Amino acid sequence: MQRNRVAPAAALPAWPTGQGQGAWREFGARVRHWRRRAGLTQAQLGAGIGYDHTAVSKIEHGTRRVTPRTADRIDGLLDAGGDLSAACLHAETAELSALDSFSPALLRPPLPAGAPAAVPPADAVLPSPARLPDYGLLCPLHGAEGCEVPGPAELAARYAEFCSPKVLADPAAAPPLDAGTAHALTGLLAAHLRAGEIGGRPGLAAAVERTLHAVLARLATAPAARRAPLARLAAEHAHAAGALRMQDGRNATAMACYDRALTWAGLAGDLATQVGTLSDLSILARLDGDPQAALGYAREIDRIAPGRPWAGAMDRVSRARAYALTGDVRAAVRQIGLARAHLEHIGTQDEVDVPWLSIASMRMRVESAAAAALRDLAAAGDDLRLARRALSATETALGLLGPNQLPASRLLFIVRAADCHACAHDPRTALEILAPALEAAPATALPALVEHELRGLRGRLAAHEPRAAHRLAELARS
């Protein structure tokens, strides 16, 4: 790597003494000092660690945290002699040391612990990914660095040790969270979420919540320097438990899980989980018929993640759906346009920030939500033009799904497309596209969001085409 002429070194910044974001700003100042001392530009440093110059700029300004492994790489590249590695650890410690003064209620699980469950044998463990990130989940220790997940036998053994009654009875005596266990727990959580998407496996939420109880037991007694990965694990498990509960139609318990997920994600600096949780809370508010609460959660996304196109897109489509619930066509359509505009500004840095993000996945989310908002408006105003626009957006979202990808989402989009046809006064086509999808659906309870869409479709058909509504009821029963 070609280095620039070394500028006279400024004095080394004082050792980080701030809390939270302040600690990371002070860490960033030390990175800037050592980079300039080494004669590198931000782009050159970024190339050495696999980031672009904007990511390095965010690190130096304290708006982007780094993992200890990344800090070690920067330290070696800049010949900092361990200063940056130590400063990163100090910043992590300062960020979470405030837990010492918090009420024990902060670590209270969202739901009481159930009866202790037997640890599953290795051959009963759900198929887990080979590497992380997977299903939107990062390694809590190493971020998006491609960590390997243990095989079934080792995964089951590590899970058994982590959740054992002996450890839960005396978490202070438990060994620190090691890399293998962190990879195993995160891989298993990804497997639970994927199984929830496919359906047909009861008890997934309870399994995730049991792991969450074990994480919280360790978090309560862990030294401050070791809390960050445990807080991230707690946030991810609480968010997953909420998603699985909402999928089962248990909105009150989902709300409790999401509330805790927001708290722990904030402690861990896990922006992706915070934004995802707020988006899901906005959905829950809409399901409860509360557009003002839905708008409030959407606006909170912009407050915690300003200037990030991926978060802006999620904020705007959540607002669009809330405005559609009030019948405000102009506001909803404007928010859809703003969400689509945010997509044009998503770049590689956004994909580094958010593990599940790709242009295609983000566009699918935006078009799916836009379709639902436009469909709601079309149904409320009997507007064929909006119904056709909703159908176009739904077809775009469907086209972005792979053949075997996200089966529950595919079924949801097909139901929504059928509803768009119904809103366009074409019940025959609605039933033609819906019948094969319902007949091929698993012989288990449909996800709550799919049931919600079906209820709306039944109501619209019953008002205008009773025979079509009767046929839909027959399909749903079968």
FENCORWO-V557229 format. One line per field, one symbol per residue. psi: psi as a letter, one per 30 degrees, with the letter a starting at -180 (. if undefined). A space follows every 10 residues. Layout:
# FENCORWO-V557229
psi=???
This chain:
# FENCORWO-V557229
psi=kkklkklkkl kkllkkfllb eeefeeeeee eeeeeeefgk leeeeeefgg llfeeeeeef ggfkllleee eeeeeeeghf gfeeeeeeee eeeeeffffe glkffegklf klkakkkkkk leffkkklle lllkhgklkf egbhghkkkl leeeeeeeee eegkeeeefi fffklljlee eeeeeeeeee eeeeeeeelg jlgeeeeeee eeeeeeeeef fklefgfeee eeeeeeeeee eeeeeeeggi eeeeeeeeee eeeeeeefgi eeeeeeeeee eeeeeefghi eeeeeeeeff eeefhkgjee eeeeeeeeee eeeeffgjee eeeeeeeeee eeefgkaeee feejefklee eeeeeeeeee eeeeeeeeee ghjeeeeeee eeeeeeeeff klegkieeee eeeeeeeeee eefghifeee eefeeeeeef llhlklkeee eeeeeeeeee eeffieeeee eeeeeee.
